[in-house]
C-alpha cells in the first residue's frame, strides 16, 4: 500500500496510475486523513462452483413457519 497527500496526487498522477496498474493500492490523504483509495480492477471474478459451500449453511426446520406477532408488528409499525 502506498499513501499520497492530495497535492502530490495532482503532480504525480501518471506515476500513481503506474503503481495501481502494477497491483499496488494507493491511499489518497488530505492533511493526513485518508479520503480515498485507488485499487486495481480484478481481471475476472471466479466462476461459481455449485456445491462449494455444501454443509456450511443450515436451514432451520421452522424456516417456513409464520413469524411471531411481535416481529410482524415491528415490521408494520416501526418505531422512528
Secondary structure, DSSP 8 states (H G I E B T S, - for coil): -EEEEHHHHHHSHHHHHHHHHTT--EEEEETTEEEEEE----S------TTTTTTT----TTTTS---HHHHHHHHS---
